[in-house]
Every structure is written in C-alpha cells, then in structure tokens.
Amino acid sequence: MRSNRLTTTGLKGLILFGCVAGAQVALPAMAQDTAAPAPQTTPAPATDTTAKTDDTPQTIVVEGKKAQNKIDRQVYDNTKDIDSQTGTASDALNKVPSVNVDPTGNITLRGNSNVQVYVDGKPSVMMQGDNRAGALQSMSSGDIDSIEVMTNPGAQFSSDGSGGIINLVMKKNRKPGTSGSFNANVGDGRYNASLSGARNTGKYTLTGGINIRHDDRPNRTGSVSQNLVSDTTTEQSGNAEGKMDNVSANVGLDYNLGEKDTLGTQVAYSRREMDSNSQENYATYNADGALLNGYQRTSKSTGPRDDFSFDVNWNHIGALTGESLKVDWRLGRSTGNTTTDATNTYTDGSVSPETRKSQSDFHNSVFSVDYVRPFGEAQMTTGLQITSDDNSFNNTATGDNAAGLTSAFAYKQTISAGYVTWQMPLGEKWTIQGGVRAENLDLDTDELTTDTTGHIDYTKFSPSAFAAYDLGTGKKLRFSYSHRLQRPNPQDLNPYQTYQDPQNVTAGNPNLKPAETDSFEVGYEVSAGQTSYQIRGYYRQTEDAITSYSYYLPQDDPSDTLVLLTTKQNAGENKAGGLEGNYSGKIGQKLSVNINGNLAYNRLSTPSTGEQEATTLSGRVSFDYTISPKDRFQISYFGRGKQLTGQGYTGPFGMGNMSYRHQYTPKAALVVTVQDPFRTAKFRTVVDTDTVHSESSRAMQGQVFMIGLSYTLGGASGNKDGERKWDGQRGPGGWGGPGGGPM
C-alpha cells in the first residue's frame, strides 16, 4: 500500500493559498481598523446576524443568547426540550425541522440521505460510514447544545454531502467558578446517567463528563421477495432482541495565554457494545406455490466498538476588530469487532452452522487553519483543511453457505482543500456572501485478499453564494446556491462479495464516479415579537447519483437458496424540489407552538428502475405548555412521507414523544418521558427493479416509559446569605436565568 504523498499540482496550489492567508495575519496594518457592528441581543430562533458578518468557521459564545439563524444556516436550540437529558442524538435530530432519523439510525435531510454530520464544525471519525448510525443512537442528547442545519453549506465547509451538513455543537460550560450537573433516568429496559462539571478561573477552564447508557431494542421483521427471472418467491419473518451499552467520557482544558491567545485541548473516549439475538424463518416457493426449500435461522451477534478522539486548537484575536486566526488539529480512531454465530436448520433436517466476523479500524486526522479579516464593512474568510483517513476492513465467514466469501480491504485517502469567502453589505438592505472551495482527493485502495490495488486522484471546485435582503420590520428575503459532491465511500469501491446471511451478500463497484449536485434556495422570513415563520423554496439537480442496486445471483439448481446481491451504481439524473415552512409562536402566555411542513417532489432515473417520481409531505408539530411556574409539559410528533431509494422507496414513517418536568427546587427536577406513545415506529421498504420485487417491514419496541432526576451541582443554591431565596418562579432568563433553577 502506497504511503500518502503531497505531489499533486492542485495540492501545491492549496498550500500556497494557505500561505497567503497566513501572510494576512502578519500584515494587519494594510487594512482599515473598522469597528464591527454591535451584536444583537434579542433571543431567537428568529433573530438574524447577517449584518454582523459572523458567518465564519469560528464558534462564538454569547451569554444569554440562544440559537439563531445565520446567512448560511439555521440553528436550533437543543437545551429547551424537556427530555434533552434522557434521549440520544437521534432523538434530538428528530425534533429538528426537515431532519429525520429512522429506527435503524439512518438520517435524511429533506429526504436526502447523503448528509454529512459534523461535531463542533469538523468531520468526526464517529460519523463515518456505517459507524454513524450506532454513534447517533448512543450519543447523549444532553451533551448537545445546539444543532446547525446547512442545506446549502458555504465554501468554508467540505463540499461532500449533496444533502447538506448537520453540525452538532457540543456544550461548553463557561460559567465562572465551579459548576456541574447530574442526570439519571430509568425506564422500560433502558437507563442512562451522566455527570459533568466545569471549573472556570478566568485563566483556564477545565471541563469533563462521563455518560453511561443501556438500551434494550426489540424489533420484528417480515418480508416477501420475488425473483422476477425464475418466478420464485421467498417469505421471511423474525424477531430480534437487541441490546446497546455505552460508556463515554471526555475532559477538556482551555487556557488563556494572554489577552488575544487561547490554547485548548480535549480528549474523548467511548465504548459501545451492540449485542443481539434473533430467530428468523425463511421459505421459498415456485410459481405454483410449492415449497422449494426453507430453513430456520437462529443467530447471536456481539459487536464492541471503541472510539477515541483528541483535539488541540489555538485561537488568536488579531489587531483589527473582528480579525481572528484559528488553528485546529484533530485525531480520531474507531475500532470495531463484530462476531455473528448462526445455525441454519433446514426442512429436510440438515443443520448448517456458520460464523461471520467483521473487523474495522478507522484512523482520521483533520488539520485546519481558518482566518477571518475585515476590510471596512466587508469581511474575508480563508483557510485550508487537510483530512486524512487510513482505514481497513477484514471480513471472514465460515460455513457451507459462506465458502470463499472472505475479503480484506484497506484504503488511504487524503482530501486537501483551500477556500475563500467574501461577505459585504450592498447599500442599506442587501448582504451578500460568495465563496469557492478547491478540493483535491488522493485515494489508494488495496484489496488485500487478492493484492489488487487502485488509485484515484482528482480536483474539484465548489462555489457557493448567499444573499439576504432586509425588508424592514423583522422581514427578510434569503437566496443561496452551492455546488455539492457525493464521493463514493472507499469501501463501496471494493468489488468483492461480503457474506451477510444465506440469502444476502454485498459488494462494491470500482467504477463508481462522484455525484455532483447544484442546489438552489430562496426564502422569506418574518420575526415579530414572540412569533416567527419562514417559507423556503428549494431545488436540487444531481448528475451521476449514487444508489443501491440489488439482483439475484444465477442458480445452478432451482431448489437452491436464492442469494440477493446488493451493490452500488451511478444512476442517471436526479431532480428534487420542494416548499418548506416553519412557524414558531405562542398562544396565550402558557402555550408555545412549533410547526414544520415540507412538500417535496423527487424524480430519479436509474438503469434498473427507469424513471421514478414521488410527491412527499413531511412535517412535525410540537406543543410546550407551562402548567405552573414549576411544571411544564411537551408533546411532539413527526411524520415522513414516501421517499425514493433508487431501486424502490421507503413508505411513510412517524413517531411521537411526550415529556413532563417538575422543578422541585432551583437545583432538582423530575422528568417523565414517553417515547413513541402512539406506537407508530414502523416502516416499510419496497424494492422494485427489473429482476427483484420485494416488500419488507420492521416494527420497533413501541412505547418506552422513562422517569429521571436532574440535579445541578455547585453554583448558587438560592439560600445563601445575601442571595434572594427561590420563590418557585422563573427568573427573566427562564430556569437558569437570574433567580431561576436549571433548565
């Protein structure tokens, strides 16, 4: 396997580009020292920051101010939900407009599954490939401060992800002194607990936390699959009992080197164990309904995974107001080892045991430099990012059905990128931002079993543009455009078959090309007091869309077990558009309402299915009712319509959530949560190609009842000498505001 190298002309240009950015730091006197506009202080979700040019990669902390919309993204506050301490990252994402996470952990944004998930503005090894679903289902929602949604990301972010970027902004305690919190919850086959603390002396801030989580996840499955070539039908039904245990810990230190320099570092570790026991029945019939073969399959699977990350960063405030330099280096490693032992008992009495092992080892490094510099009323951002992945997979299978289906695959990938954006006002009403990003991909693949190597090297340019027009009295128009990519996952380039079970194998496609998307959006938004609403129209056109493709392998004997191979292919053209609306407001003094709706149209052309079309209505609604100063009740529900998959579609899916919170004291609160109260966590998938027609269903656990305690450690207790005693009323800042308790 060839080592990574910095040899391409494109990469040299990007390094030179970064040197130019660094030179700007050394020559601050060339620009006029212009005072930045004062930050707004009106709480959002409807407030705007387009006038203060803060749409940069840096994280800006403003005390007393929650999530707000920026010129290139929408930001949603996660802390306001009652059950934010009990749920997972998947639960938190399912409350964000136009974001859906199905029960298996697959995430979509406006129906598009090619979405990148970042942690604190950067890629994370935990969110790569198949590892992402498990990470989202084990990560505590209580660790997330806000969720940023970028349907058209700017040039400062990676161009990968045709559906956009979702950024999880983790909590960073900046309160003076010593503070902390403890949360514990228990329910139907589930429990979780977390302990976090912080110490801020002014010179340094030390933070840390630990989380444990246990979830039982039973589910039922069923399917009917028809081979259109041989005219045979296979029926499957089964039950599985899944269990997930997760332990995670993190510690971070921010140290003020001086008035203008801060050095920070953070270390995080997580161990996740996914175990399951299942029993499934299979039967295959010919065109006349006669049984050809059948078997019962019992299996046990264990899958521990360890995630480790290390981050060190330096932040410098320049001589000009609004000037800053940020250097960030992140290292991550994720290792997993899944073993599945199964026994297949056939109708003729024969028994076939088998063992399947899947090992993976991911190494990830992200180095970035971001520089922000004002030029009068304008602002430039520029920087570079080098992302390196060194990953390996080893799949082995033993047994009569898995003979020869063993493969080892490794790859090294380096993406070197440079970007520049320019934001400025035009007159008194317009704010515009334009940018371009250049990315060079250098990829080496190695199919170790056969010693087959490959190399891919190319450079892509991705422009972006944003504009906002102030209509006055809290009204704005927004326009945006971005060019996006969907690169094949390197493992999707591995052509060798990987055994799943006697009826399913998977394989990659070495001929996959990156898909390219042009995305347009226009929006109108209104903010009036405690009420805000937005209407957005969008359109995406994708060439060479990457989709799944399934077909049956040829049979030597009609009575043999049908084996379905699932691979990837470049489809033709994909066109999608829609209209999205959001409303947030209050009815009276006690009831808050949030409503989101998305009417979308999708047309997809593929070699295996021809042209597909679908019109989908999705949405969510939530109500937050203040029963008394000490009691709150929330109920929410989301529904997702039909979505195209490239070889068929997934049917409608929906799920709800109810929560109640009672504040006993300023520090202690009781939280009761019911997940999926209407028992609607079921979904159906249809595959309809020229060789296969199948319909499968999956139903999850159903209602989950949980009760928990939230307790704040340290800080004001409300009964010390010189402090106002708590009277059960919220302070001006809500729970956690002056005189209030924890939120």
N, C-alpha and C positions, 0 to 999 in steps of 0.2 A: 504494500500500500504506500503510495507516494506521499511524502510529507507536504504540509501546507506551504505555499510559497507566495511571495509578493512580486509577481513578474509581469502582470498584465498592464498594458498601457492605460486602461481605464482606472486601475487602482493607483497608478502613479499620479494621475490627474487628481484623484480624490485626496491623496496625501498632500499634494501641492495646495489644493483647495483649503484643507485644514490649516496649513501653514499661513495662508493669507488671513484666515480667521484669527489665528494667534497673533499675527502682526497687528491686528486692530487693537488688541489689548495693550500692546506696547506703545501705541501712538494715540492715546486718548485726547491729546491736545488738538488733533486735527478736526474735531467736531465741536459744535457749539454746545455748551452746557445749558440744557434746557430743562426746566422743572417739569416733572411728569405730572399729568392730571391727577387730582386727588381721587383716591378710591371711593367707590360708592359704599354706603353703609346700610342701604335698605335691604332687608333679608329677601332671599329669593325662594322659590325657583324661577321667578320671572325676571329678576334683575339681569342686567347686561353689563359687560365690561368691554365692549368694542371700542369705547373711547379712550381706554387707558392702556391699550397695547400690551395686554398681559398674556396674550395667546402664544406662549413660548413653552419649551420643554420643562422649564423650572417649576417647582412646586411652591406656591405662595400661600402662606398661612396668615389668615386674617381673623383675629379673635372676634367672637360674637357674630360671625358671618358664615352662613352655611352655603350649600351648593348653589351654583349659579350658571347661567348659560354663557358661553364664550363664542367667539366668532366661528370657531371650527368644531364645536362640540356642545352636547347637552350634559349637565352634571346633576346627579340625583343623590340626595342625602339618604344614606342607609341607616343612620342612627335614630331617625324619628320613628321607625317601626317598632312596635311593642316587642315583637318576637325576634328582634335582630340578634339577641344574645343566645337564642335557642336553636336557630336554624343554621344552615350551611350556606356556602357561597352560591350554590344552585338556587336555594330558596330566595336569597336576596336578589339574584338576577331575574327571577321570575316575577318580581314586582316592578321591574323597570320597563317602561313603555317600549313595545315592539321587540323585546328580548324574550325568547322562550327557551327553557331547558326541559327536555323531556325526561321521563323517569330513568332512562339509561345514561343521562348526563350529556347528551348531545345538545349543543347550543346553536341557535339561529338568531339572526338579526334581520327583521323584516323578511323572514322566510329564507334567508341565505345562510347556509351552514359554513361557508368559507369565511369565518370570523377569527380574527386574532384576539387573544386575551392577554393583556399585559398586567404586570404587577408594578405599581408605582412608576408607570410610564416607560417601562422597559420589558423586553421579552424575558420569559422565565422558563427554565427547563421543566418545571412542573406542568406548564401549559402546552407542552409539545405533544403532537400526535395523539395516540390512544391513551396517554397518561393524563390528558386534560380532564376527561370525564370523571375519573376517580378523584383527582385533586379537587375539583369543584364540589364534589359530593362529600368530601371530608374536611375541607377548609371551613373554619368557623365564620359565620356571618358577623359575629361580634368583633372580629378583627378588622372589618372593612368600614372605613369612614364614609366614603362616597364612591359612586360608580359613574365613570365618564363614558359616554357613548359618542363615538365619532363615525357617523355614516359616510362622511367624506373626509378622511383624515388629511391633515396638511403635510407639506413636504418634510417637516421635521420628524415624521414617523415613517416606519418601514412601509413600502408600497405593497407588501404581501398582505393578502386578505381582501378579496373583491367585495365581501360583505361589510367590511369596516373593521374598526378596532373597539374593543371594550377594555377599559383600563380600571383595575381595582386599586383605589387609593387607600392604603392601609392607615390605620390610626397611628398618630404620633402625638403623644401627650406632651404639651408644652406648658402646663400649669406650673407656676412657681412652687417650690417646696417639694414635699413628698406626697404622693397620691397613689391610689390603686383601686382595684375593684375585684370582686369575686362573684362568679355566677355558677349556679348548679341547676340542672334540670333533669327530670326523670319522667319516663312515660312508658308506653306500650312497647316493650322490647328495646327501648332506647334510653340512653342517658348521656349527658355531657357536662363538663365542668371546665372553668377557666379561671386563672389567677393572673393578674397583670399589675405592674407597678412602675412608677417613674420617680426619679429624683432630679430636680432641676435647681442648680445652684446659681445660675446665671453664667458661670464659666463653662459648665458642662451639663449635659442632660443624659442621664442613664435610664434606659427603659428595658423592660423584659416581661416575658409572659410564658405561660405554659397552658396547653389545652389537652383535654382527653375527650374522646367521643366513641360511643358504641352505638351501632345501628343494626337492628335486625331488618332484613328486607326480603320478605317472602314475595313470590310472584307466580302467576300462572301463564302458560303459553299455549298456543294452538295454531296450527297452520294446515292449509291444503295447497299442495303444489302439483301442477300438471306439466308433464313433458309433452310439448306440442308436436315433437318429432315422432316419438314412439307411442303417443297416445296412452300414456300410463299416468296414474295419479298416486301421490303419496300423502298420507294424512299423519299428522303429528300432534300429540298433546302431552303436557307435562306440568310438573310443579317443581319449584326450586325454593330452597331456604338459604338466603344469603346473609352474611354477617360481615360487618366492617368495623374494625377497631383502629383508632388513630391516636397517636400521641405526637404532639408538636411543641416545640419550644423556640424562643428567639430572645436575643439580647442585642441591644444597640447602644452606641455611645456617640454623642455629638459634642465636639469640643471647639470652643471659640478661641482661635489662635490670636485674634485681635479684633478690632472693630469691623474689619472688612473680610475676614477669612474664617471659614468654619471647616473643620475636618470631621467626617462622620464615618462610622462603620457599623455593620450589622451582620450577625450570624444567625442562621435559622436552620432547624433540623426537624424533619417529620418522618415518622414511621407509620406506614399504613398496611394493614393486613386485611385482605379480602378473601373470605372463605365461603364456599357454597356447597350444598348437597342437592342433587336433582335426580328426578326419575322421569323418564320420557318414554312414550310408546310410539313406534313407527309401523306403518303398514302401507304396502304398495299394491295397487290393483291395476289390472289391464282394462282395456276399453269396455269389456263385458262385465266388469265388476268382480272378476275372480281374483282372489288373493294370490299374488306372485311371491311375496316374501314379507316378513315382518320380524320385528325384534323389540325387546325392552332394553333400555339403556339406563343404567344407574352410574352416577359419577360423583366424585368428590374432588373439589378443587381448592388449593391453598395458594395464596399469592401475596407474599410480603413485598413491600416496596419502601425504599429509603430515599428521601430527598434531602439534599444539603445545599445551602447557598451562602455565599459570602459577598459582601458589598463594601467597597470603600469609596468615598467621594470627597471632593474638595470643592467648596463654593467660595468664589471671590466676588466682592462688590467693587465695581470699577470706580474711576474718578468721576464719571458722569452720572447724573441721576438716571436710574433705570438701566445702567450698564452692569453686566454680570458675566461671569465665566464659571462654567460648571464642568468638572471632570469626574467621570464615574467609571468604575471598573467592577464588574460582577462576574463571579464564578459560580457555577452550579453543577451538581452531579445528581443523577437519579438512577438507581439500580433496582431491578425487579427480577423475581424468580417465581414463575407460576408453574405448579405441577398439577396435572389432572390425571387421576386414576379412574378408569371406567371399565365396566363389564357390559358386554352386549350379549343378551340371551335370545336366541332365535326361535322361531316357531317349530323348527324341526328338532329342538332340544340341544343344539350345539351352543357352546359358550365361547366367546372371544374376548379375553381381557386386553387392555391396551393402556399405555402410559404416554402422556404428552407433556413435554417440558418446554417452556418458553422463557428464555433469559434475555435481558436487555440491559445495556449500560450506556447512559447518556452523559456526555460531558459538554458543557456550554460555557462560553466566555463572551461577554459583551463589554467592549470598551467604547466610551463615547466622550466627545468634547462638544459642548454647546455654548455659544457665545451670543449675547444679546447687546445691541448697541443702538442708542437713539441718534437720529440725525434730525435735529429740530423737532417737528411734530411727528416725524416718521420713525420707524423702528426696523432694524435689520436683525434677523437671527440667522446664524450659520453654524455649521458644525460637521462632524464626521462621526461615523459609528462603524465598528468592525465587530461582526458577530461570527463566532467560530463554533462549530458543532463537530464532535468526534464521537460517533455512536456506533454501537454494534448490537446485533441480534443473533441469537442462536436458538433454533427451533429443532427439537428432536421428537420423534414419535416411534413407538414400538407397538407391534400388534399386527394381526393379519390384514387389517384394512389400511394400515399406515405404512406398509412396506415401501421403503425408498423415499418417503416424504420427509426428509431431513435436510435442513439447509442452514448455513451460517452466512450472515450478510453484514457488511460494515461500510461506513462511509465517513469521509471528512468533507465538511462544507464550510466555506468562508464567504460571507457576504460583506463586502466593503462598500460603504455608502458615504456620500457627501451631499449636503443640502444647503440651500439658501432661501430665505423668505424675506419679503419686504411688505411692511404694513404702514399705511398712511391715511390721513383724512383727505377727502376731496370736498372742498367747501365746508359748509356747516352741517351737512346732512349725511354725506357718504363716508364710510370707512371701508377701505379695500385692503386685501392681502393677496399677494401672488408668490408662488414659490416653485422650485423644481428640485427634484432629488435624482441623483445618479447612483445606481447600484450595480456592482459587479459581483456575479456569482461564480465561484470556483469550486467544483464538486468532483470528488473522486469516489467511485463506488467499487466494491470488491465483493463478488460472490465467492466466499472463501471455500465452499464445498467443491467448486469446480475451478477455482483460481481464475475466474473471469472478471476482468476489470473494465472500468469505463471512466470517461472524463467528459465533463460539460463545463463550458466557460462562455459566458456572455454578459453584456452590459445593457441595462435598460434605463430609460429616462422616464420619470413620472412627474408631470406638472400638476399643480393644484392652484385653485383660485377661489377667493371668498369676497363677498361684498355685503355690506349692511347699510340700509337707508333708514334714517330716523324720520318717522312721520310725525313725531311730536306726541305729547300726552300719553307716553308709555307704549306707543305703537312703532313697530319696525318691520321692514322687509329684509329678507336674507336671500342670498344667492350663493351657490357653491358648486365647484366642479373638482373632480380628482380622477387621475388615471391610476388604476389598481392592477395588481397581479395576483394570480394564484399559481404558485410554483408547485409542482408535484412534490409530495413528501418523498425523500430519497428512497424510503423502503417501498414506495409504490412503483419504483423503477426496477425492483427485483423480480425477474420473470419466473422464479422457481416456486413451485407449489408448496404451501404450508398447510398441514393437516389440521382440521378443526374437529370433525367427527366423521362417522362413516358416510355421511351424505353431503358433507361440505368441505371444500378446500378453497384457499385463496391464493392469488398470485398477483404480482405487479406487472407493469407494462413498460419496458425500457424505451418505447417510442413516444412516451408522453411529452407533450410540449406545455409550456406555461400558458395559462389562460390570461387574457388581458381584457380589462373592463374599463369603460368610460362611464362615469357616474355623475349625474346632474341633480340638483335640488334647488327648489325655491320655497320660501316660507314666509308666513305672515304671523306676527305675534303681538299680543296685547297684554299689558300689565296695568291693572287698575286696583290699587289697594291690596286687598287680600285675594283678589281674583286674577287669574291669568289664563290665557289659552293660546295655542299655536295651531296653525294649519300648514302642513308641508306637502308639497308635491315632489315626486322623485321619479327618475328614470335611469335604468342601467342597461347597457348593451355589452355583452361579453362574446368574444371570439375564442374558439377552442376550449369551451367549458369542459372541466374535468368531472366526469360522472362515473358511477359504478355500472358494471355490466355483468350479468350472470347468464350462464348457459350450461347445459348438461354435457358431461363428457361422454364420448361414444361408449356403448356397451358391447362386450363380446357375447353376452348371453342375455336375453330379455328378462330372465329371472334375477339377474344380478342387481345389487343395490344401486339405485340411481345416485350419481355423485354430481353435485352442483358446484361449478367453479365460478367464483366471483372475482372480477378483476376491475381495472380502470380503463377508461377510454377518453379521448378527446371528442366531445360532441361537436355539433355544428355551432349555430348561433343561439344565444340566449338573450331574450329581451324581457325586461321586467319593469314595471312601473306601478305607481300607486298614489294614494292620498292618505295622509296620516293626520289625525287630530288629537290634541291633548287639552284637557280642561282641569284646572285646579281652583277651588274656591270654597267658601263657607256658606252654609245655610244656617242662619241664626248665629248665636255665639258659641254653640257647642259642637256642631256637626261640620266636619271638613270632608270634602268630596274630591276624588281624583278619578278622571275618566280618560281612557285612551282607546282610540279606534284606528284600524289600518285596513283600508280596502285596496287590495293588490291584484295585479294582473301579471301572469307569467306565461311566456311562450318559449318552449325549448325544443330544439331539433336535435335528434340523435340518430346514428346509424341503425340502432336496434329497435327503436320505438317509433321512428318517424317524427312527426310534429305533435307535441303535447301542448295543451292550453289549460289554464286554470285561473279562475277568479276566486279570491280568498278574502274572507272577512275575519279579522282577528281583533282582539281587544282585551281590556281589563278594566275593572272598576274597584274602587276601594272606598270605604267609609271609616272615618275616625270620629268617635263620639266621646266627648268629655262628660261622663256621668256626674262627677263631682270633682272638687279640687284634688281628690286623692285617687280617682278611679277613671280609667279610660278603657274603651272597647273598640277594636278594629275588626273589620271583615273585608276580605278581598277575594276576587275571583278573576282568573284569566282564561280565555278561550282562544284556541288557534285553529284556523280552518285548514282545508286541504292544501298540501304542499307537494310540488313535483320533485322527484328524485333523479330523473334522467332515465330510469328504467321502470317508472311507475309513479306512485305517490304514497304519501302517508295521509291517513284520514284525520278528521278533526280530533282535537285533544284539549282538555281543560282540567283545571284544578283550583280549589279554593283554600282559604286559610282564615281562621278566627283566633283572636287573641284578646285577653283581658289582663289589665295591670292594676294592682292596688298598691299605692305608696304608703307603707306603714309609717315610716319616718323619713327624714331627709336622706338617710343612707340606705334604707332597706325597702325592697319592693317585692311583691309576689306577682309572678307572671304565669298565666294559664293559656295554653295554646292547643288548638285542634287543627291538625293538618288534614287536608282532603276531607272536609266534613260531609261533602255530598257524594263521596265515593265515585268520583269521575276520573280517577287516574288510570285510564285505559286508552290504548291507542292501537291502530290497525295500519298495516303496511301492505301495499299491493305492488307486485312486480308483474309487468305485462310487456314482454318482449316478443320477438319473432319465434323464440324457442321455449319460453317459460311463461307460465301464468301461475301466480301464487298469491294467496291471501293469508296473512299471519296476524295474530292478535297477542297482546300482552296486557295483563292486569296487575297492578301493583298491590301493595299491602292494604290500602284503604285507609280508614280513619286512624290517626295517631294522636293520642291524647298525651300532653306533657304538662307538668307543673314544675315551676322553678323559683329560685330565690336569687335576687340581685342585690349585692351589698357593696357600698363604696367604702374603701379603706382610706384612712388619713383625711387631710383636708378639714374644712370647717364642719363641725358637728352640730352647730346651731344652738349649743347650750353653754359655750364657754363664756367666761367673763368678758364683757364688752361686746358680745355678739347678740344680735337680735334672735330671740328664740323662734323656732319654726312654728307657724300657726296653721299648717296644713294647706296653705295657699301657694300657688306657683308664683315665683318671682317674675320680674319683667322678661327674663330670658327663658322662661319655662323651667322644668325640672333641671337643675344645674345652673340656672341663672341666679342673680343676686337673691339670696334668701331662699332659694329652692333646693330641691334634692336632686339626685342623679336622674339623668334621662334614660 
